[in-house]
């Protein structure tokens, strides 16, 4: 995360950790989100981040699929370029990269596939 999104690094939230109401092993995550004034936590872990506890701090919970789909609708071309760049960086064929994503983010993957796997669309 630090190398991909250095601007998202949150520090100095330690004083909040013990007051967080969620699962003790994940309190640091919620504390950082509260301190950083995050709108949402992106996680598949519903059990340790109950919505009612997050709501107390004005924080939502999104799955990876929900987050990526939202980003897609904000700027399709930007997200598609980032997705293609990531496939290139990991030296993966675009179809293989889509298949890897499909497990965690099926709705997002369908949106991307609709663009890159259309007849006449390249997968470069």
Long-range contacts (C-beta under 8 A, 24 or more apart in sequence): 10-35, 10-36, 21-53, 21-56, 22-48, 22-49, 22-50, 22-53, 22-54, 23-47, 23-48, 23-49, 30-54, 30-57, 30-59, 33-57, 33-59, 34-59, 40-67, 42-67, 44-104, 63-105, 64-104, 64-105, 64-108, 65-104, 65-105, 65-106, 65-107, 65-108, 66-107, 68-105, 68-108, 69-105, 69-107, 69-108, 69-111, 72-108, 72-111, 72-112, 76-111, 76-115, 79-112, 80-112, 80-115, 80-116, 83-112, 84-116, 84-124, 93-123, 94-123, 94-124, 95-123
